[in-house]
Amino acid sequence: MNFQSLTPELIAAFEQIVGPAYILTAQHAEADAYADYGRDHTEDLHYAPDVVLRPANAEEISQIVHLCHKHHIPVTPRGAGTGLSGGALPVHNGVLLSTDRLNKIVEIDERNLQATVEPGVVNEAFQQAVQAVGLFYPPDPASKGSCFLGGNLAHSSGGPKAVKYGTTRDYVLNLQVVLPTGDIIWTAANTLKNSTGYNLTQLMVGSEGTLGIITKVVFRLLPYPKHNILMLVPFRQEAQAAEAVSAVFRAGIIPSGMEFMEREAIAWSSDYLKIPLTLPDDITAHLLIELDGQDLDDLYKEAEQVYTVLENYDVGEILLADNATQKDELWKIRRNIGNSVRYNSVYKEEDTVVPRAELPTLLRGVKEIGARYGFKSVCYGHAGDGNLHVNIIRGDLDDEKWNVGLRKPISEIFELCVKLGGTISGEHGIGLVQQGYIGIALKEANLNLMRGIKKVFDPHGIMNPGKIFKSTE
């Protein structure tokens, strides 16, 4: 795309829209704070925007985007910057549009079990707000304490509870969106059924900010489950931990969380958090299994069924968390594996996903590929969804092997996923770092359809350019 450079006149126009306190440039901002807008949690990548704008509402965003459309200025929407695919990196510079000021919970509608919120609300803050009135918003990414709902929508984020309750897209009824032309639309209606035209709502969810900027969202909610049971199950064989996942479901049990952690993943995280956890030498992996519901007696019956299933596998002593503190610590260990890996080493994280029964084959394949190409991986993830996060550890790999040599083995991992009926990203998105592999999962006919949709929404290609797939222009 042929983008234009920002002019002093455009900078002045942006300042008029958002106010002088909410525009940042490299010349007029504290260096470290400004640099943060050019990075997210993806490896060590950095791209500097020409200007950072922090609008307060959809109307201000509309004015900004209209000017950018008119003058062919690239716009990169940004939430909290916790992404792992480079989706919020301003690779073409231009305008970095932060949604951090759109942070209101507009309404919690207890009668209809719905809520209207802005995209800059932190996931966990929203969960706590609806829980206070007895309602439940299930999607809970590992970064729920810091990630924005807007970013969750951009990638249709999942999290541990997706295994029972689904991902972000399953809770979206309606969206207010600023299109790349500056027009403001609502995509649907605040109803549980809607068979009126194309499903623009679901098209926007997971579009990674390439089709427009979400400025309000109407979520459906559930009654909050009153009780839960959490168990940590140690396995002496990694493959058996993966195999047990499908067996639990075949027994008629649907956990609210079923997380896989190989030994190094749980060890690094517990050390990182300074939470003591005994790991016998013969244990190679763990499953963290949560059951939830409204009746505690029913949950204990389900737990007994899980124990019966696990008797068929070579497991160690199962830990049944007996209080809220112990449950919180176990979930904290699981949610901080990514942080602990980042603390220990530079790494690349691949967000693989296959049908859950194929998880053992995927895990074995990842380890076999790593052995052939000489790299170490730390694996963990949402086992109940077949979603395995493969963290490739840099260790002592030189620049050539790290930057170039890993492309072939990563391709092989993704090819294995597709062969098993899966795909190359379950919840992190394609963004910048995975776009070179998208052809493994999607045919050119699929990609051309997507490019055509992008062209209709964004004729000048200004919205989050350089993400998902490369333009043919």
C-alpha positions in Angstrom: 0.0 0.0 0.0 1.1 3.5 -0.7 0.7 5.3 2.6 1.3 9.0 3.1 3.4 10.6 5.8 1.9 12.6 8.6 2.0 16.4 8.2 2.1 19.1 10.9 -1.4 20.0 9.7 -2.7 16.5 10.4 -1.0 16.4 13.8 -2.7 19.7 14.7 -6.1 18.3 13.5 -5.6 15.2 15.7 -4.7 17.4 18.7 -7.9 19.4 18.1 -10.0 16.2 18.2 -8.5 14.5 21.3 -7.0 17.4 23.2 -3.4 18.2 23.8 -3.2 15.8 26.9 -4.1 12.8 24.7 -1.7 13.0 21.8 1.9 11.8 22.1 4.8 12.1 19.7 8.4 11.0 20.2 9.4 14.6 20.6 6.8 15.4 23.3 6.6 12.2 25.4 8.7 10.4 28.0 10.9 8.1 26.0 10.2 4.8 27.7 6.4 5.4 27.9 6.3 6.2 24.2 8.4 3.2 23.3 5.9 0.9 25.1 3.3 1.8 22.4 5.6 0.2 19.8 5.7 -3.3 21.4 3.5 -5.9 22.9 4.3 -9.3 24.5 5.4 -10.8 21.2 9.1 -11.8 21.4 11.3 -8.7 21.4 9.7 -6.8 18.4 9.4 -3.0 18.3 7.9 -0.7 15.7 7.6 3.0 16.6 4.4 4.9 15.7 4.5 8.4 14.3 1.9 9.5 16.8 -0.1 8.0 19.6 -3.7 9.1 20.0 -5.9 8.3 23.0 -9.5 9.2 22.0 -12.4 9.2 24.5 -15.3 7.9 22.4 -16.6 6.6 19.1 -17.2 10.1 17.8 -13.5 11.1 18.3 -12.3 7.8 16.7 -14.7 8.4 13.8 -13.1 11.8 13.1 -9.6 10.5 13.4 -10.2 7.5 11.1 -12.0 9.7 8.6 -8.9 11.9 8.3 -6.6 8.9 8.0 -8.9 7.4 5.3 -8.9 10.7 3.4 -5.1 11.1 3.6 -4.1 7.4 3.4 -2.5 7.3 6.9 -2.1 3.8 8.5 -4.0 3.2 11.7 -3.1 0.6 14.3 -5.7 0.0 17.0 -4.3 -1.0 20.4 -5.7 -2.4 23.6 -3.5 -3.3 26.6 -0.6 -4.6 24.5 -0.7 -8.2 25.9 -1.0 -9.9 22.5 1.4 -12.7 21.4 1.1 -12.4 17.6 2.3 -8.8 17.0 -1.3 -7.8 16.2 -1.0 -4.3 17.8 2.4 -3.4 16.4 2.4 -0.4 14.1 4.5 -2.0 11.4 3.8 0.9 9.0 4.2 3.6 11.6 1.4 6.2 11.2 -1.2 6.5 13.9 -1.3 4.2 17.0 -4.9 4.5 18.3 -5.1 3.5 21.9 -8.5 2.4 23.4 -7.4 2.8 27.0 -9.8 5.7 27.7 -12.8 3.8 26.4 -13.0 1.9 29.7 -16.6 2.2 30.9 -19.0 -0.6 31.8 -22.0 1.2 30.3 -24.7 -1.1 31.7 -25.3 -4.5 33.3 -28.8 -5.6 32.3 -29.7 -8.1 35.0 -33.2 -8.7 33.6 -31.9 -9.9 30.2 -28.5 -11.2 31.3 -26.6 -8.8 29.1 -24.0 -6.1 29.6 -22.8 -3.2 27.4 -19.1 -2.3 27.8 -16.4 -0.3 26.0 -13.3 -2.1 24.7 -10.8 -0.6 27.2 -12.4 -2.5 30.1 -10.0 -5.0 31.7 -11.4 -8.6 31.4 -11.1 -9.4 35.1 -12.7 -6.1 36.1 -15.7 -6.9 33.9 -15.9 -10.5 35.3 -15.9 -9.1 38.9 -18.5 -6.5 38.1 -21.0 -9.0 36.7 -20.2 -11.5 39.4 -21.2 -8.9 42.0 -24.7 -9.2 40.7 -24.7 -13.0 40.4 -23.8 -13.1 36.7 -21.0 -14.8 34.8 -18.8 -13.8 31.8 -16.7 -17.0 31.2 -13.9 -16.1 28.7 -10.8 -15.8 30.9 -7.4 -15.5 29.1 -4.3 -16.0 31.1 -3.7 -12.2 31.0 -7.2 -11.5 32.2 -5.9 -9.2 35.0 -4.5 -6.8 32.4 -5.9 -7.5 28.9 -8.7 -5.4 27.4 -12.0 -6.8 26.2 -11.3 -5.1 22.9 -8.2 -7.2 22.4 -10.1 -10.3 23.4 -12.7 -9.5 20.7 -10.0 -8.8 18.1 -8.6 -12.4 18.6 -11.7 -14.2 19.9 -9.6 -15.0 22.9 -10.3 -18.2 24.8 -8.7 -19.2 28.1 -9.3 -22.2 30.4 -13.0 -22.0 30.7 -13.5 -22.2 26.9 -13.6 -25.9 27.2 -17.0 -25.8 28.7 -18.3 -22.3 27.9 -16.8 -21.3 24.6 -14.6 -18.4 23.5 -15.2 -14.7 23.4 -17.2 -14.9 20.1 -19.8 -17.1 21.8 -20.9 -14.2 24.1 -21.1 -11.3 21.6 -24.6 -10.1 20.6 -23.9 -6.7 19.0 -21.0 -4.4 18.3 -20.6 -0.7 17.7 -17.8 -0.3 15.1 -16.1 2.6 13.5 -15.4 1.6 10.0 -12.1 2.6 8.2 -14.1 5.3 6.4 -15.1 6.9 9.7 -18.7 5.6 9.5 -20.2 4.3 12.8 -22.4 1.2 12.7 -24.0 -1.4 14.9 -23.5 -4.9 13.5 -26.7 -6.6 14.8 -29.3 -6.3 17.6 -29.3 -7.1 21.3 -31.1 -10.3 20.9 -30.3 -14.0 21.3 -31.6 -14.8 17.8 -30.8 -12.8 14.7 -31.4 -14.0 11.1 -31.3 -10.6 9.5 -28.6 -10.4 6.8 -25.0 -11.3 6.9 -23.4 -11.9 10.4 -21.2 -8.8 10.6 -20.8 -9.3 14.3 -19.0 -12.6 13.9 -17.0 -11.2 11.0 -15.6 -8.4 13.2 -14.8 -10.8 16.1 -11.4 -12.3 15.3 -10.6 -9.8 12.6 -7.6 -8.4 14.5 -8.5 -4.8 14.0 -8.2 -5.0 10.2 -11.8 -4.2 9.4 -12.7 -1.5 11.9 -12.4 -0.4 15.5 -14.9 -1.8 18.1 -16.1 1.0 20.4 -18.9 -0.8 22.3 -19.9 -4.4 22.7 -23.1 -6.1 24.0 -22.3 -9.4 25.8 -24.7 -12.1 26.8 -24.1 -13.4 30.4 -24.8 -16.5 32.4 -25.8 -17.2 36.0 -22.6 -17.5 38.1 -21.8 -21.1 39.1 -21.9 -21.3 42.9 -19.3 -24.1 43.4 -16.2 -25.6 41.9 -13.8 -28.4 42.5 -10.1 -28.2 41.4 -7.7 -31.1 41.2 -4.0 -31.3 40.1 -3.2 -34.7 38.5 0.4 -35.7 38.1 1.3 -38.2 35.3 4.4 -40.3 34.8 4.1 -40.1 31.0 3.3 -36.9 29.1 1.4 -38.8 26.4 -0.9 -40.3 29.0 -1.8 -36.9 30.3 -2.8 -35.9 26.8 -4.7 -39.2 26.3 -6.6 -38.8 29.5 -8.2 -35.6 28.3 -10.4 -37.3 25.7 -11.2 -40.1 28.1 -12.7 -37.7 30.6 -15.1 -36.3 28.0 -16.0 -39.8 26.7 -17.1 -40.6 30.2 -19.7 -37.9 29.9 -17.9 -35.2 32.0 -17.4 -31.6 30.8 -14.9 -29.8 33.0 -14.9 -26.0 33.3 -11.1 -26.2 32.9 -8.7 -28.9 31.8 -5.2 -27.6 31.5 -2.0 -29.5 30.4 1.4 -28.5 31.9 4.5 -30.5 31.2 7.0 -30.7 34.0 9.2 -27.8 33.1 6.2 -25.5 32.6 4.8 -26.0 36.1 8.3 -26.0 37.7 9.3 -22.7 36.1 6.1 -21.1 37.0 6.0 -22.2 40.6 9.7 -21.1 41.0 8.9 -17.8 39.3 6.0 -17.2 41.7 7.8 -18.6 44.8 4.9 -20.9 45.4 6.2 -24.2 46.8 5.2 -27.3 44.8 6.5 -30.8 45.3 7.4 -32.4 41.9 8.5 -36.1 42.3 11.3 -37.1 40.0 9.2 -39.5 38.0 6.4 -37.0 37.2 6.6 -35.6 33.6 3.3 -33.7 33.2 0.2 -32.5 35.0 -3.5 -31.9 34.2 -5.3 -29.2 36.2 -9.0 -30.2 36.1 -11.8 -27.9 37.3 -15.5 -28.8 37.7 -18.1 -26.2 38.4 -21.9 -25.9 38.8 -24.7 -25.0 41.1 -24.9 -28.2 43.2 -21.9 -29.3 45.2 -23.1 -32.9 45.6 -23.3 -33.3 41.8 -19.8 -32.0 41.5 -18.4 -34.5 43.9 -20.1 -37.3 41.9 -18.5 -35.9 38.8 -15.1 -35.8 40.6 -15.5 -39.5 41.5 -16.1 -40.2 37.8 -12.9 -38.4 36.9 -11.0 -40.4 39.5 -12.4 -43.6 38.0 -11.2 -42.5 34.5 -7.7 -41.7 35.9 -7.4 -45.2 37.4 -6.6 -46.3 33.9 -3.4 -44.2 33.7 -0.1 -44.1 35.5 -0.7 -41.2 37.8 0.9 -40.0 41.0 -0.9 -38.7 44.1 -3.8 -36.4 43.0 -4.1 -33.1 44.8 -7.6 -32.0 45.5 -7.5 -28.3 46.4 -9.4 -28.0 49.7 -9.7 -24.2 50.1 -9.9 -21.0 48.0 -6.3 -20.1 48.7 -5.0 -23.4 47.3 -7.2 -23.1 44.3 -6.0 -19.5 43.6 -2.4 -20.6 43.9 -2.8 -23.5 41.5 -4.5 -21.3 38.9 -1.9 -18.6 39.5 0.8 -21.1 38.6 -1.0 -22.1 35.4 -1.7 -18.5 34.3 1.9 -17.4 34.9 3.6 -20.1 32.8 4.0 -17.6 29.9 5.6 -15.0 32.2 7.9 -17.6 33.7 9.1 -18.7 30.3 9.7 -15.1 29.4 11.6 -14.7 32.6 13.9 -17.7 31.9 14.6 -17.2 28.2 13.9 -15.4 24.9 11.2 -17.6 23.2 8.8 -18.0 20.4 5.3 -19.1 21.2 3.2 -21.1 18.7 -0.5 -21.4 19.4 -1.3 -24.8 18.0 -4.7 -26.4 18.1 -6.1 -29.8 17.0 -9.2 -31.9 17.8 -8.7 -32.9 21.5 -8.3 -36.6 20.7 -5.3 -35.8 18.5 -3.4 -33.9 21.3 -1.1 -36.9 22.2 0.0 -37.1 18.5 0.6 -33.4 18.3 2.6 -33.4 21.5 4.8 -36.3 20.4 5.3 -34.6 17.0 6.4 -31.4 18.6 9.0 -33.1 20.6 10.2 -35.2 17.7 10.6 -32.1 15.5 12.4 -30.3 18.2 14.8 -33.2 18.6 15.5 -33.3 14.8 16.2 -29.6 14.6 18.0 -29.1 17.9 15.6 -26.9 19.9 14.0 -27.3 23.3 10.3 -26.6 23.8 8.1 -26.0 26.9 4.5 -27.0 26.3 1.3 -26.3 28.1 -2.2 -25.2 27.2 -5.9 -25.7 27.2 -5.9 -29.5 26.8 -9.7 -29.7 26.8 -9.8 -27.7 23.6 -6.8 -29.4 22.0 -5.0 -26.0 22.2 -1.3 -26.6 22.9 1.0 -23.6 23.4 4.5 -24.6 22.2 7.2 -22.3 23.6 10.4 -22.7 21.7 13.3 -21.7 23.9 16.2 -19.8 22.4 18.8 -21.1 24.8 22.1 -21.1 23.0 20.7 -21.0 19.5 22.7 -18.4 17.4 21.0 -15.6 15.4 20.9 -17.5 12.2 19.2 -20.5 13.7 16.9 -18.4 15.8 15.8 -15.9 13.0 15.9 -18.2 10.0 16.6 -21.8 10.9 13.4 -22.2 12.9 11.1 -21.4 10.0 11.2 -24.9 8.7 10.5 -26.8 11.9 7.7 -24.3 12.8 6.2 -25.0 9.4 6.4 -28.7 10.1 4.6 -28.2 13.4 1.8 -26.3 11.7 1.6 -28.9 8.9 1.2 -31.6 11.5 -1.6 -29.6 13.1 -3.5 -29.3 9.8 -2.9 -32.9 9.0 -4.5 -33.8 12.3 -7.6 -31.7 11.5 -6.4 -28.6 13.4 -5.0 -25.2 12.5 -2.2 -22.8 13.3 -3.8 -20.6 15.9 -6.5 -21.3 18.5 -6.7 -17.9 20.3 -3.6 -15.8 19.7 -4.4 -14.8 16.2 -2.2 -14.5 13.1 -1.2 -10.9 13.4 2.3 -10.2 12.2 4.5 -13.2 13.2 2.3 -16.0 11.8 1.2 -14.5 8.5 4.0 -16.3 6.7 2.5 -19.6 7.7 -1.2 -18.9 7.0 -1.0 -20.6 3.6 -0.4 -23.9 5.5 -3.9 -23.7 6.9 -5.9 -21.8 4.2 -6.0 -22.2 0.5 -5.5 -19.3 -1.8 -9.2 -19.2 -2.5 -9.9 -18.6 1.2 -7.2 -15.9 1.3 -8.6 -14.2 -1.8 -12.1 -14.1 -0.2 -10.6 -12.5 2.9 -8.7 -10.0 0.9 -11.9 -9.1 -0.9 -13.7 -8.6 2.4 -10.9 -6.4 3.6 -11.1 -4.3 0.4 -14.8 -3.7 0.9 -14.4 -2.6 4.5 -11.1 -0.8 4.0 -10.6 0.4 0.4 -7.4 2.2 1.2 -6.0 -0.5 3.4 -5.3 1.8 6.3 -6.6 -0.3 9.1 -4.0 -2.3 10.9 -2.0 -3.0 7.7 0.6 -5.8 7.5 -1.5 -8.2 9.6 -3.1 -11.6 9.0 -2.0 -11.8 5.3 0.1 -9.7 2.9 -1.7 -7.5 0.5 -1.6 -8.6 -3.2 -1.2 -4.9 -4.2 
